[in-house]
Amino acid sequence: MATRPLDLGWVRVFDAVGRLGSLTAAAHELGLSQPAVSYTMRQLEEQVGGPLLVRGHRGCTLSPGGETLHRAASAAVAELDAAARAIRRASARPIVRLFTDYGFASFWMMPRVAAFRQVRPEADVHIIASAAADPGMEAAEDVAVLFGGRRDFPAEAIQLFPETVYPVCGPGFAARHGLAGEPGRVGAMPLLHLDSTPEPRWFVWGDWFHAMGVERGSNASDLRFNTYGLVLQAAMADQGVALGWAGLVDGALADGTLVAIGPALSRAESGYWLKPGHTLSEPARALIDWILATVKEP
């Protein structure tokens, strides 16, 4: 519906014939039969009282009168199609595209997107999530929320929350193993890792143990996953201990699905950043304002 051309009858048929120089090619472009296009052209020639086409073995060309009429027809088709597109855009529901990673999409945005719909029910939010979101990318999306350091983003990017992590696991797992915030006890447990590049932008288990002054190498009981959602699902299923990112695991800690079992590790210059697009629609600006206000809520 949004891209279907207006029915302009003979005007569109004549525009295609004159532009393509072939009744058959025009019929193919318009989804009509060749006899139907030929009949339309004969009817048109009868109405104007003279030939519009010079027919040959390899197609047709416009007669002098045909060139005059074709200039008017092609201009009318272009102007009418442009007007139809403008009307359709004005009447369509506004779409706001949010580019982010799976963790932010699943654990921060999705539980809250219904609240934005209540504020702006006429706007559709399209969340485009990626496992390999690059904070240096030049995305065309309206809004991007990505993880990285201050140096990874342009000056207009706004930090939503700094990077803070702490060990988390299921409450049953914590009770069975007597985990009460002792770093050494955490090191004896199966660890759940988020696979990343050789130089990850976020904290990994090695960073946390180094900060706690605990030696802990790789262990055969550890598990590795390629998305943060799988890491937290494994923690909730009592498969081991994960690093929980503040802002993403808050809901699970609040409802008791996960419990924090160790000290936090933070760095102020890193975290999630909101990057506005170059050209923002009014609904996109509303989404940005709503995200910033929601992050500030206690």
C-alpha positions in Angstrom: 0.0 0.0 0.0 2.7 2.5 1.0 4.6 2.2 -2.4 1.8 1.2 -4.8 1.6 3.8 -7.6 -1.6 5.8 -8.1 -3.8 4.5 -11.0 -3.3 7.2 -13.6 -4.7 5.2 -16.5 -3.5 6.2 -19.9 -1.0 8.8 -18.5 1.1 6.2 -16.8 0.9 3.8 -19.8 2.0 6.5 -22.2 4.8 7.6 -19.9 6.2 4.1 -19.8 5.9 3.5 -23.6 7.6 6.8 -24.4 10.3 6.3 -21.8 11.0 2.6 -22.7 10.5 2.8 -26.4 8.6 -0.5 -26.4 5.0 -1.6 -26.0 6.2 -4.9 -24.6 8.7 -3.4 -22.1 6.0 -1.0 -20.9 3.5 -3.8 -20.4 6.1 -5.8 -18.4 6.9 -2.8 -16.2 3.2 -2.0 -15.5 2.1 -5.6 -15.1 -0.2 -5.5 -18.1 -0.5 -7.5 -21.2 1.0 -6.2 -24.5 -2.4 -6.1 -26.2 -3.8 -4.0 -23.4 -1.0 -1.4 -23.7 -1.4 -1.4 -27.5 -5.2 -0.8 -27.2 -4.6 2.1 -24.7 -2.2 3.7 -27.1 -4.6 3.4 -30.1 -7.5 4.9 -28.0 -5.2 7.8 -27.0 -4.2 8.5 -30.6 -7.9 8.6 -31.6 -8.6 11.1 -28.8 -5.7 13.5 -29.8 -6.5 13.0 -33.5 -3.0 12.0 -34.7 -0.1 9.5 -34.3 1.8 9.6 -31.1 4.2 6.7 -31.9 6.3 5.7 -34.9 6.2 1.9 -34.8 9.1 -0.1 -36.1 10.3 -3.8 -36.1 12.4 -3.2 -32.9 10.1 -1.0 -30.9 8.7 2.4 -31.3 9.7 6.1 -31.0 7.7 9.1 -30.3 6.3 11.3 -33.1 6.7 15.0 -32.8 3.2 15.2 -31.3 4.0 12.3 -29.1 7.1 14.1 -27.7 5.0 17.1 -26.8 2.4 15.0 -25.0 5.0 12.8 -23.3 6.8 15.8 -21.7 3.5 16.7 -20.1 2.6 13.1 -19.1 6.0 12.3 -17.6 6.0 15.5 -15.6 2.5 14.9 -14.3 3.4 11.3 -13.3 6.5 12.4 -11.4 4.6 15.2 -9.6 1.6 13.1 -8.7 3.8 10.2 -7.4 5.7 12.7 -5.3 2.5 14.1 -3.9 1.2 10.6 -3.1 4.4 9.7 -1.2 4.2 12.8 0.8 0.6 12.1 1.8 1.5 8.5 2.8 4.5 9.6 4.9 2.3 12.2 6.7 -0.4 9.7 7.5 2.0 6.8 8.5 2.8 5.9 12.1 6.1 7.4 13.1 8.9 4.9 13.5 11.9 5.3 15.9 14.8 3.0 15.4 17.0 2.1 18.4 20.3 0.3 17.8 21.8 -1.4 20.8 23.3 -4.7 22.0 21.3 -7.8 23.2 22.0 -7.1 26.8 20.6 -3.6 26.9 17.7 -4.5 24.6 16.7 -7.6 26.7 17.3 -6.4 30.3 16.8 -2.7 30.2 14.8 -1.6 27.2 12.2 -4.4 26.8 10.9 -4.3 30.4 10.4 -0.6 30.0 9.3 -0.1 26.4 5.6 -0.4 27.4 6.0 2.7 29.5 7.2 4.7 26.5 4.2 3.4 24.5 2.0 4.9 27.1 3.7 8.2 26.7 3.8 8.1 22.9 1.2 5.6 21.7 1.4 6.8 18.1 5.1 6.0 17.7 6.5 2.5 16.9 9.9 1.7 18.4 12.0 -0.7 16.3 14.8 -2.2 18.5 17.7 -3.3 16.3 19.9 -5.5 18.5 23.3 -6.9 17.7 25.8 -9.1 19.5 28.7 -7.1 18.1 27.6 -3.5 18.4 30.6 -1.3 17.6 30.6 2.0 19.4 32.7 3.6 16.7 30.1 2.8 13.9 28.4 5.6 12.0 24.9 4.2 12.3 21.9 5.7 10.5 19.6 4.8 13.3 17.6 7.5 15.2 19.1 6.5 18.5 22.0 4.2 19.5 22.7 2.9 23.0 26.1 1.2 23.0 28.8 0.1 25.5 32.3 1.5 25.6 34.5 4.3 26.9 34.3 8.0 26.6 36.8 8.0 23.8 34.7 5.7 21.7 31.9 8.2 21.2 31.3 11.7 19.8 31.0 14.6 22.1 27.2 14.7 21.9 26.9 11.1 23.4 25.5 11.0 26.9 26.5 8.4 29.5 23.5 6.5 30.8 25.2 4.7 33.6 28.9 3.9 34.4 30.2 0.3 34.3 29.8 -1.4 37.6 29.9 -5.2 38.0 29.6 -7.7 40.8 29.3 -11.5 41.0 25.7 -12.7 40.8 24.1 -16.2 40.9 20.8 -17.8 41.7 19.7 -17.7 45.4 19.6 -21.5 45.6 23.2 -21.8 44.2 24.4 -19.2 46.8 22.7 -21.0 49.6 24.1 -24.4 48.7 27.7 -23.2 48.4 27.7 -20.8 51.4 28.6 -17.8 49.3 28.5 -14.7 51.4 30.6 -12.1 49.6 34.0 -13.8 50.1 36.0 -13.4 46.9 38.0 -16.6 47.5 34.8 -18.6 47.6 33.7 -17.1 44.3 36.9 -18.3 42.7 36.1 -21.9 43.7 32.8 -21.8 41.8 32.1 -22.5 38.1 32.2 -19.2 36.3 30.0 -18.0 33.5 31.9 -16.0 30.9 30.7 -13.7 28.1 32.9 -14.4 25.0 34.3 -11.3 23.5 37.2 -10.0 21.4 40.8 -10.5 22.6 40.7 -7.0 24.0 37.1 -6.6 25.4 35.6 -3.2 26.1 34.0 -4.4 29.3 35.1 -6.0 32.5 35.9 -9.8 32.5 36.4 -12.1 35.4 40.2 -11.6 35.3 39.7 -7.9 36.0 37.4 -8.6 39.0 39.8 -11.2 40.6 42.8 -8.9 40.0 41.0 -6.1 41.8 40.1 -8.4 44.7 43.7 -9.7 45.0 42.6 -13.3 44.2 44.5 -15.7 41.9 42.1 -17.6 39.7 42.9 -19.2 36.3 40.7 -21.0 33.8 38.7 -24.0 35.0 37.2 -26.9 33.2 33.9 -26.3 35.0 33.6 -22.8 33.6 31.0 -22.1 30.8 31.2 -19.6 28.0 28.4 -17.9 26.0 28.2 -15.5 23.1 25.4 -13.3 24.4 24.8 -11.8 27.8 21.3 -13.1 27.9 22.6 -16.7 27.9 25.0 -15.8 30.7 22.3 -14.6 33.0 20.0 -17.5 32.1 22.7 -19.9 33.1 23.2 -18.0 36.4 19.4 -18.2 37.1 19.5 -21.9 36.3 22.2 -22.4 39.0 24.9 -23.2 36.5 27.5 -21.0 38.1 28.4 -17.4 38.9 28.2 -14.5 36.4 29.3 -10.9 36.4 26.2 -8.7 36.8 26.2 -5.3 35.2 24.5 -2.6 37.2 21.6 -1.3 35.1 21.0 -4.6 33.4 20.5 -7.0 36.4 18.7 -4.6 38.7 15.3 -6.1 37.9 16.6 -9.7 38.6 18.1 -8.5 41.9 15.0 -6.7 42.9 12.7 -9.8 42.4 15.2 -12.2 43.9 15.9 -14.2 40.7 19.6 -13.3 41.2 21.6 -12.3 44.3 24.8 -10.4 44.5 27.5 -12.3 46.3 30.7 -10.2 46.1 32.1 -6.6 46.1 31.5 -4.3 43.1 34.1 -3.2 40.6 33.6 0.1 38.8 35.2 2.5 36.3 33.5 5.9 35.7 34.7 6.5 32.1 33.1 3.3 30.8 29.5 2.1 30.5 26.5 2.6 28.3 26.2 5.7 26.2 23.3 7.2 24.3 24.3 8.5 20.8 21.6 10.5 19.0 21.3 10.2 15.2 22.3 13.1 12.9 18.7 14.0 12.0 16.1 13.4 14.7 12.3 13.2 14.3 10.1 14.6 17.0 9.3 11.0 18.3 13.0 10.2 18.3 13.7 13.2 20.5 10.8 12.1 22.8 12.4 8.6 23.1 15.8 10.1 24.0 14.2 12.4 26.6 12.3 9.4 28.0 15.4 7.2 28.3 17.3 9.9 30.1 14.5 10.6 32.5 14.0 6.9 33.2 17.7 6.3 33.9 17.6 9.1 36.5 14.7 7.6 38.3 15.6 6.0 41.7 
